[in-house]
Amino acid sequence: MDQADNPVSVVVSVADDHLDSFAEVVTDLRRAGLRVDDVLATVGMVTGTIAADSVEALDAVPGVAEVECQHAHRLPPPESDVQ
């Protein structure tokens, strides 16, 4: 599978001047390919997943202030030799 096909988790911050049209921004994010997990209207954030090669499309959505990729960190199991 191509790396671009792997979904990545993102947090999208909505610009303060677009909070009054928050629902419309969320709709536009979905149209851009975001699979929305959580809508946090009170803090102006949306979390979800999107194909790695489509992350830049979220920046083009009107009202988006920032798109941040979430990185998962995994620790080895306690019984592993890498402790």
DRENDREN-660013 format. One record per atom (N, C-alpha, C, O, CB): x, y negated, z negated; residue in one letter. Coordinates in steps of 0.05 Angstrom, whole numbers, plus 5000, padded with zeros to 4 digits. Glycine has a CB too. Example, Ala and Ser with C-alpha at 12.3 -4.5 7.8 and 13.67 -1.06 7.14 Angstrom:
<pts>
526451144844A/524650904844A/526450664844A/528550664831A/522650894819A/525750454858S/527350214857S/525849994843S/526849774839S/528250124886S/
</pts>
This chain:
<pts>
501750235000M/500050005000M/501849755000M/503849744985M/498150004976M/501149565016D/502549305018D/502249154992D/500149154980D/501549145042D/504449014983Q/504348854958Q/502148644959Q/500848584939Q/507048714954Q/501548534983A/499448334986A/496748444980A/494948284973A/499548215014A/496348704983D/493748824978D/493148864948D/490848904940D/493549094992D/495248844931N/494848884903N/493448644891N/494348414895N/497548934889N/491348694875P/490048464863P/491748354840P/493048514825P/487248534853P/491648094836V/493047974814V/490947824797V/488947724807V/495247774823V/491547814771S/489747674752S/490547384752S/492947314750S/489847794724S/488647204752V/489146914752V/487346774732V/485246864725V/488846794780V/488346544723V/486846354707V/486746094724V/488745984731V/488046304678V/484346004729V/483945764745V/482945544726V/480945574712V/481945804769V/484345314727S/483445084711S/482044894730S/483044824751S/485844944697S/479644804721V/478144614737V/478844324728V/479044274704V/475044664734V/479144154747A/479843874741A/477643734725A/475243794729A/480343724768A/478443564707D/476543424690D/474443274705D/472143274697D/478043224672D/475143164728D/473143014744D/471243184759D/469543084774D/474642824763D/471543454757H/469743644770H/468143814750H/466743994758H/471243824789H/468443754724L/467043914704L/464043894707L/462544074700L/467943834676L/463043664717D/460143634720D/459143804743D/456643844745D/459443344725D/460843894761S/460044074783S/461444344780S/462144474799S/460743954810S/461844434755F/463244674749F/462144924763F/463645084774F/463244724718F/459444954762A/458245184775A/458845194805A/459145404817A/455145174771A/458844954818E/459544944846E/462445034852E/462945164871E/459044664857E/464244944834V/467045024837V/467245334834V/468745454850V/468844884816V/465845444815V/465945744812V/464845874837V/466046074846V/464245824787V/462745774848T/461645894873T/463745874896T/464046064911T/459045744882T/465145644898D/467145614918D/469545804914D/470745894933D/468145324920D/470245844888L/472446034882L/471646314891L/473346464902L/473046034852L/469146394886R/468246654896R/468346674926R/469246884937R/465346714886R/467646464940R/467746464969R/470646484979R/471146595000R/466546204980R/472546384963A/475346404970A/476546674964A/478846724971A/476946184955A/474946854952G/475847124947G/476347204918G/477147434912G/478347174962G/475747024899L/476147084871L/473947264861L/471547204864L/476346824854L/474747484848R/472747654834R/472747554805R/474647604790R/473447964836R/470747414798V/470547274772V/470047474750V/468247634751V/468347054773V/471747454729D/471447614705D/470047454683D/468047544672D/474147714695D/471047214678D/469847044657D/469746754666D/471446654680D/471547054631D/467546624659V/467146344664V/467046204637V/465246244621V/464446294681V/469046034633L/469345894607L/468845604611L/470745434611L/472245944595L/466345534615A/465645264623A/466445054601A/467144834608A/462645244628A/466245134576T/466844944555T/469744854555T/470344634546T/466245064528T/471545014566V/474344934568V/475244894597V/477644834602V/476145144555V/473344914616G/473944864644G/475745064657G/477544994673G/475244594646G/475445324650M/477145534661M/475445764672M/473245814663M/479145634640M/476645904691V/475446144703V/477646354705V/479846284713V/474146084731V/477046594697T/478946814700T/477847014720T/475447044723T/479646944673T/479747154733G/478847354752G/481247474767G/483547444759G/476947234773G/480647624787T/482647754804T/482247684833T/480047634842T/482648064800T/484547694847I/484447624876I/486747774889I/488747824876I/484547314881I/486547834915A/488747954929A/491247764928A/490947524930A/488048004959A/493547884924A/495947724921A/496447524943A/497447304939A/498347904918A/495747604968D/496247424990D/494047214993D/494147055012D/496347585016D/492047204976S/489947004977S/490046804954S/488246624953S/487247144977S/491946824937V/492146644913V/492246354922V/490946184910V/494546714896V/493746294943E/494046024952E/491345904961E/491045654960E/496046004975E/489546064970A/486945964979A/485445834956A/483745654960A/485246184991A/485945924931L/484545814908L/485445524903L/483845354894L/485145974883L/487945454909D/488945184906D/487444984924D/487244754918D/491945174912D/486445084947A/485144914966A/482244854959A/480944694971A/485245044993A/481144994939V/478344954931V/478144684917V/479544624898V/477345184911V/476344514926P/475944254913P/475244284884P/473444434877P/473744094928P/476644134867G/476144144839G/478044314823G/477944324798G/473344234834G/479744464837V/481744634823V/484144464816V/485344344833V/482544874841V/484744464790A/487044324780A/489544494781A/491744404788A/486544224752A/489244754774E/491544924772E/490745214774E/488545294764E/493144884746E/492345384786V/491945674788V/494445804776V/496745754785V/491445774817V/494045964755E/496346094742E/495946394743E/493846494735E/496545994713E/497946534752C/497846824753C/498446934725C/500346834712C/499846944774C/496947124717Q/497447254691Q/499247494695Q/498947644714Q/494747344677Q/501147524678H/503047744680H/502647934656H/502547844633H/506047644681H/502348184663A/501948384642A/504648484633A/506348544650A/500148624652A/505048504608H/507548614597H/506848874583H/505048884566H/508948414577H/508249084590R/507649344577R/510149434562R/512449424573R/506849554599R/509749524538L/511849634522L/511849934525L/509750054529L/511549554493L/514250054524P/514350344525P/512950464500P/512850334479P/517250454527P/511850704502P/510550834479P/512550864456P/514950884461P/509351104488P/511650864432P/513350884409P/515251134409P/517451124398P/511750894384P/514351344421E/515951584421E/518151584443E/519651774445E/514251834424E/518151384460S/520151374482S/522951314471S/523251214449S/519351174503S/524951384488D/527751334480D/528651044484D/530850974476D/529551514497D/526950874495V/527650604501V/526850414478V/526150184484V/526250514527V/527050494454Q/526250324432Q/528650184420Q/528250034400Q/524850474411Q/
</pts>
